[in-house]
Amino acid sequence: MPQHLSLLRSLAAGVVAGLTMLAGDAAAQPHSAAPTWSKDVAPILYRNCTVCHRKGGMGPMPLVTYDDARRSAGEMRDAIGTGYMPPWHADAPHGTFSNDRRLADAEKNTVLAWIDGGTPEGNPADAPAAPVYPSSWQLGTPDAVLKMPEPFEVPAKGTIEYQYIEIPTNFTEDKWVQAIEMLPGAREVVHHVIVYARPPAPPAGAAPPPAAAPGAPRTPPLMFFNEAHLAQQEPRDPNRPQRRTGPMIAGMAPGTEIQYFPAGTALKVPAGAVLTLQMHYTAHGHAMKDQTQIGFKFADGPPAEEIRAGTFVNNAFVLPAGKADVEVPSEVGFRREVKIWGILPHTHLRGKKWEYRVVYPDGRTESILSVPKYDFNWQTYYMFAKPVVLPAGAKIEARAWYDNSAANPANPDPKIDVRWGDQTWEEMQFTAFLYTIGRP
């Protein structure tokens, strides 16, 4: 036999032998098993989903047990596959916000593979213990609970003007607050609650504060606003009471039920403060009574930094009838260094996206929050994992876009011009933010 044919046969025999060995090794190695509920899926849902999807929670179906999740596999596939759930509408990378609710890609793929694999339960012994949620307060037993003095009766139908309900705190000393939770008495009809804290009025006969010496410099306010974004004040209605509410300290709306303040910070509620609850009720077809409560968790003592709540708005806009892409700007500036810990954008049913950027004193700009798919049904306080530090003279510019056209399925009436107003068929361009004051 020629030498080159012998060499080819030897090479071929070696290849066949090698392939046979590889095939044997592959057969000996078990294929990776499909995810199971007990070992793979339950831990993901317990970390990310069951805080809402449980008995008594905000979610439409529970996901606490294997049978719960198996029955809802189709809905889960749609919601997780499209990114609709868990609800999160900012597009920054993971790690930007401390309260990011999105599933990691690996978690999302595990749940979808479990559904595609037929939703196997696996060994129940592999499942972690199901989380236990309180029947009332999610933050645990509050250190103080304040309640509306009387129930408010929400009618079965019709428009309900915002209610402003005062609750004296009767605190005999300043309180440093670490977390605030609102607990509605009739959750079905409570759309949102905003809590304001008004310091007590000076006692009758108390001496006024000393006047500044002639020529003494005035301390400028911390913030400055764009006056062009603020509507001219209408003449006051003498029959409508003028409210002195004090600063906003917390809010509750779909997507935000507990206001936690970052470690090392706390919010001060002064001794003798009076809370004012702005209650937005919506009729749901049958009369109900609500008596919302406010729960406080106190810090162990004065914090390293006092956190404060601020707001800025543009209430001078008009959204023309039928217009699909209307931009409305607003801004707030700072005369001292501040740290921004969280931002909450708020519009109503025509709002579709938000963008926030910082303009530094030297003219540089930086995007700090983008919400490309704003959803009125989920009011989220976007809490930064690391606060955004703004030097004196910097400002935040906010831009919101609205769809007042018939193409917006949530639009109450595309045939009318829309202006600022409390009700959901009107509109707002409103931002709340949490901040601490830096160096003088």
C-alpha positions in Angstrom: 0.0 0.0 0.0 1.4 3.4 -0.8 2.7 5.3 2.2 0.4 8.3 1.8 -2.8 6.0 1.8 -1.6 4.3 4.9 -1.1 7.8 6.5 -4.6 8.9 5.6 -6.2 5.7 7.0 -4.3 6.2 10.2 -5.6 9.8 10.5 -9.1 8.8 9.7 -9.0 6.1 12.4 -7.8 8.7 14.9 -10.6 11.1 14.0 -13.2 8.4 14.4 -11.8 7.3 17.7 -11.7 10.9 18.9 -15.3 11.5 17.9 -16.3 8.3 19.6 -14.6 9.4 22.8 -16.3 12.8 22.7 -19.7 11.2 22.1 -19.1 9.0 25.1 -18.1 11.9 27.3 -21.2 13.9 26.2 -23.4 10.9 26.9 -21.9 10.6 30.4 -22.5 14.3 31.1 -26.2 15.0 32.1 -27.9 17.9 30.3 -28.6 21.0 32.5 -32.0 20.5 34.0 -34.8 22.9 33.3 -35.5 25.4 36.1 -38.0 24.3 38.7 -40.3 26.3 40.9 -38.8 25.1 44.2 -35.1 25.7 43.4 -35.0 28.4 40.9 -38.2 30.4 40.5 -39.6 30.8 44.0 -36.5 32.7 45.2 -36.9 35.2 42.3 -40.6 35.8 42.9 -40.1 36.1 46.6 -37.4 38.8 46.2 -39.2 40.8 43.5 -42.9 40.1 43.1 -44.8 38.9 46.1 -44.6 42.2 48.0 -47.5 43.1 45.7 -48.7 39.7 44.4 -50.1 38.2 47.6 -53.3 38.1 49.4 -54.2 41.7 50.3 -51.5 43.1 48.1 -51.8 45.5 45.2 -51.3 42.8 42.5 -54.3 41.2 40.8 -53.2 37.6 41.6 -51.0 36.0 44.2 -47.7 34.4 43.3 -46.7 33.0 46.7 -47.3 29.2 46.2 -46.4 26.9 43.3 -50.1 26.5 42.4 -50.5 30.3 42.4 -47.6 30.7 40.0 -48.5 27.7 37.8 -52.1 29.1 37.3 -50.7 32.5 36.3 -47.8 31.3 34.1 -49.4 32.8 30.9 -49.8 36.2 32.5 -46.3 36.1 33.9 -44.9 35.3 30.5 -46.5 38.3 28.9 -45.7 40.7 31.7 -42.1 39.6 32.2 -41.3 39.1 28.6 -42.5 42.6 27.6 -40.9 44.3 30.7 -44.3 45.4 31.9 -43.6 43.8 35.3 -42.0 44.4 37.6 -43.1 48.0 37.0 -40.1 50.3 36.4 -39.9 53.0 33.8 -36.4 54.6 34.0 -33.9 53.4 31.6 -30.6 53.8 33.5 -28.3 50.8 34.0 -28.9 48.4 37.0 -27.2 49.9 40.1 -28.1 53.5 39.4 -31.1 53.4 41.7 -31.4 51.7 45.1 -35.0 50.8 44.6 -34.8 49.4 41.0 -37.5 46.8 40.7 -36.4 45.3 37.4 -35.4 41.7 37.1 -31.9 41.0 36.1 -31.6 39.3 32.7 -30.6 36.0 34.3 -33.7 36.1 36.5 -36.0 37.0 33.6 -34.5 34.2 31.5 -34.9 31.7 34.4 -38.6 32.4 34.9 -39.3 32.3 31.1 -37.4 29.0 30.8 -39.4 27.6 33.6 -42.7 28.5 31.9 -41.4 27.1 28.5 -40.3 23.9 30.3 -43.9 23.2 31.5 -43.7 24.9 35.0 -42.2 21.9 36.9 -42.4 22.1 40.6 -39.2 20.2 41.5 -38.5 19.0 45.0 -40.6 21.0 47.5 -37.7 20.6 50.0 -35.6 22.9 47.8 -38.0 25.8 48.1 -37.2 28.7 50.5 -39.7 29.6 53.2 -42.5 31.7 51.8 -42.2 35.4 52.9 -44.6 36.5 55.7 -46.1 39.9 55.2 -47.9 41.9 57.9 -51.6 42.2 57.5 -51.5 45.9 58.0 -48.2 47.9 58.3 -45.5 46.9 55.8 -42.8 48.7 57.7 -43.5 46.8 60.9 -45.1 48.2 64.0 -44.8 52.0 63.7 -43.3 54.1 66.5 -46.3 56.5 66.1 -49.6 56.2 64.3 -51.8 59.3 63.4 -55.3 58.8 62.1 -57.8 61.0 60.3 -60.1 62.4 63.1 -63.3 61.2 61.3 -64.0 58.8 58.5 -64.6 60.4 55.1 -67.5 59.1 53.1 -66.7 58.6 49.4 -69.8 58.7 47.2 -70.5 55.9 44.7 -70.1 58.2 41.8 -69.2 61.8 40.7 -66.2 64.0 41.0 -64.7 64.4 44.5 -62.7 67.6 45.2 -59.4 67.1 46.9 -59.9 66.9 50.6 -57.5 68.6 53.0 -57.6 67.0 56.5 -55.6 68.1 59.4 -54.1 65.9 62.1 -52.3 67.3 65.1 -49.2 65.3 65.9 -49.1 66.4 69.6 -45.3 65.7 69.5 -43.7 67.3 72.5 -40.3 67.2 71.0 -38.8 67.2 67.5 -38.9 63.8 65.9 -36.4 62.4 63.4 -38.2 60.2 61.0 -36.6 57.3 59.1 -39.7 56.0 57.2 -43.3 57.0 56.7 -46.2 54.8 55.5 -49.7 55.7 54.6 -52.4 53.0 55.4 -55.7 53.8 53.7 -58.9 52.6 55.3 -60.5 52.0 51.9 -57.7 51.4 49.5 -60.0 51.0 46.5 -61.0 54.7 46.5 -57.8 56.3 47.7 -55.8 57.3 44.6 -53.1 59.3 46.4 -52.2 60.9 49.7 -49.7 63.8 50.1 -48.6 64.6 53.6 -47.6 68.1 54.7 -46.2 69.1 58.1 -46.9 72.6 59.3 -44.7 73.9 62.3 -46.8 75.1 65.2 -47.8 78.8 65.3 -46.0 80.9 67.9 -47.9 81.1 71.2 -50.2 84.1 71.6 -48.4 87.0 73.0 -44.9 85.7 72.0 -42.4 88.3 71.1 -41.7 88.5 67.3 -38.2 87.5 66.1 -35.7 90.3 66.3 -35.5 92.4 63.2 -32.3 92.4 61.2 -30.0 95.4 61.8 -30.2 98.1 59.1 -28.0 97.3 56.2 -27.4 93.7 57.4 -27.2 91.2 54.4 -30.2 89.1 53.9 -29.8 85.3 53.7 -31.0 84.4 50.2 -33.4 81.5 49.8 -31.8 78.2 49.0 -33.7 77.6 45.7 -34.5 79.7 42.7 -37.1 79.0 40.0 -38.0 80.1 36.5 -40.8 82.6 36.9 -41.9 82.0 33.3 -43.0 78.5 34.3 -45.4 79.7 37.0 -48.9 81.0 36.1 -50.1 84.3 37.3 -52.0 83.9 40.6 -55.8 84.2 40.1 -57.7 86.5 42.5 -58.4 84.7 45.7 -61.9 83.4 46.3 -63.0 85.0 49.6 -65.3 82.0 50.2 -62.5 79.5 49.8 -60.3 78.9 52.9 -56.6 79.7 52.3 -54.5 76.8 53.6 -51.1 77.0 55.3 -49.9 73.4 54.9 -46.1 73.7 55.4 -43.7 71.6 53.4 -44.5 68.3 51.8 -42.9 65.4 53.7 -44.2 62.2 52.1 -46.7 60.8 49.6 -48.5 57.7 48.7 -49.7 56.7 45.2 -49.7 53.5 43.1 -46.1 52.4 43.1 -45.1 54.3 46.2 -46.6 53.3 49.6 -43.7 53.7 52.0 -41.2 56.6 52.0 -37.8 55.3 53.2 -35.1 57.8 53.8 -31.5 56.8 53.0 -29.1 55.5 55.7 -27.5 58.4 57.6 -30.4 60.8 56.8 -33.7 61.4 58.5 -36.5 64.0 58.2 -37.4 66.3 61.0 -41.0 66.7 62.1 -41.0 69.6 64.6 -42.6 69.4 68.0 -46.3 70.4 67.8 -46.4 70.1 64.1 -49.8 69.7 62.4 -50.1 67.3 59.5 -52.3 68.1 56.5 -53.4 65.2 54.3 -54.2 66.0 50.7 -56.6 63.2 49.9 -57.5 62.3 46.3 -60.5 60.1 46.3 -62.0 58.4 43.2 -65.5 57.0 43.1 -65.7 53.3 42.3 -69.4 52.5 42.0 -70.4 52.1 45.6 -70.1 54.3 48.6 -67.2 53.6 51.0 -65.8 55.2 54.1 -62.1 55.9 54.5 -60.0 56.8 57.6 -56.4 56.8 56.4 -53.6 56.4 59.0 -50.0 57.6 58.9 -47.3 55.5 60.5 -43.8 56.8 61.5 -40.6 54.9 62.1 -38.2 57.1 64.1 -34.4 57.2 63.8 -32.3 56.4 66.8 -31.2 60.0 67.0 -30.3 63.1 65.0 -28.9 62.0 61.6 -25.6 62.9 60.0 -27.6 64.8 57.4 -31.2 66.2 57.6 -33.1 65.2 54.5 -35.8 67.6 53.2 -38.5 67.4 50.6 -38.8 69.9 47.8 -41.0 70.5 44.7 -40.9 72.4 41.5 -43.5 72.8 38.8 -44.6 74.4 35.6 -48.2 75.4 35.9 -48.3 77.9 33.0 -48.6 75.4 30.1 -51.4 74.6 27.6 -51.7 71.3 25.8 -53.4 72.0 22.5 -56.3 69.7 21.5 -55.2 66.8 19.3 -51.4 67.5 19.7 -49.5 64.3 20.2 -46.0 65.5 21.3 -46.1 68.6 23.5 -43.0 69.4 25.6 -43.3 71.3 28.9 -40.1 72.4 30.7 -39.5 73.4 34.3 -36.4 74.0 36.4 -35.0 74.6 39.9 -31.7 76.1 40.9 -29.6 76.1 44.1 -27.6 78.8 45.8 -25.7 76.3 48.0 -24.3 72.8 47.5 -27.0 70.1 47.7 -27.2 66.4 47.4 -30.2 65.0 45.4 -31.3 61.7 46.9 -34.4 61.0 44.9 -36.8 62.4 42.2 -40.5 61.7 41.6 -41.9 62.9 38.3 -45.7 63.4 38.1 -48.1 64.0 35.3 -51.6 62.7 34.7 -53.1 60.6 31.9 -51.5 62.5 28.9 -48.0 62.4 30.2 -45.7 60.0 28.3 -42.1 60.6 29.1 -39.7 62.7 31.3 -36.1 63.7 31.2 -33.9 65.5 33.9 -30.5 67.0 33.5 -28.2 69.0 35.6 -26.7 72.3 34.3 -23.5 73.1 36.1 -22.2 76.6 36.7 -19.6 76.2 34.0 -22.3 75.3 31.4 -21.7 71.5 31.4 -24.8 69.3 31.4 -25.4 65.8 32.7 -28.5 63.6 32.4 -29.5 62.2 35.7 -32.9 60.6 35.1 -34.7 59.5 31.9 -38.2 58.0 32.1 -39.1 57.1 28.4 -42.3 55.3 29.2 -43.9 57.2 32.0 -47.0 55.4 33.4 -49.5 57.3 35.5 -50.5 54.1 37.2 -47.1 53.7 38.8 -45.9 56.8 40.7 -42.2 56.0 41.5 -39.7 57.9 43.6 -36.5 57.1 41.8 -33.9 56.9 44.7 -30.3 57.2 43.6 -27.9 54.6 44.9 -25.4 57.4 45.3 -26.7 61.0 45.7 -26.2 63.5 42.9 -24.0 66.3 44.3 -24.8 69.7 42.9 -22.4 72.7 43.5 -23.8 76.1 44.4 -25.2 77.7 41.2 -26.2 74.4 39.5 -29.8 73.8 38.4 -32.0 70.9 37.4 -33.9 71.2 34.2 -36.9 68.9 33.8 -38.8 68.3 30.5 -42.1 66.4 30.3 -43.8 65.3 27.1 -47.6 64.9 26.6 -49.9 63.2 24.1 -53.2 65.0 23.9 -54.2 63.2 20.7 -56.8 60.6 20.0 -54.0 58.1 19.5 -53.5 58.1 23.3 -55.9 55.4 24.6 -55.8 57.0 28.1 -56.7 60.5 26.9 -60.0 61.5 28.6 -60.8 64.0 25.8 -58.5 64.8 22.8 -60.8 67.6 21.6 -60.0 70.1 24.3 -57.0 72.2 25.3 -55.7 71.1 28.7 -54.2 73.2 31.5 -52.9 72.6 35.0 -55.5 71.1 37.4 -55.9 68.7 40.2 -58.2 66.2 38.5 -56.8 63.4 36.4 -58.6 64.7 33.2 -56.6 67.9 33.7 -52.7 67.9 33.8 -49.7 68.6 35.9 -46.0 69.1 35.4 -44.8 68.4 38.9 -41.6 67.1 40.4 -40.9 66.2 44.0 -37.3 65.6 45.2 -35.4 64.7 48.3 -32.3 66.6 49.2 -29.8 67.5 51.9 -27.9 70.7 52.1 -24.1 70.6 51.7 -21.4 73.0 52.7 -22.1 76.7 53.1 
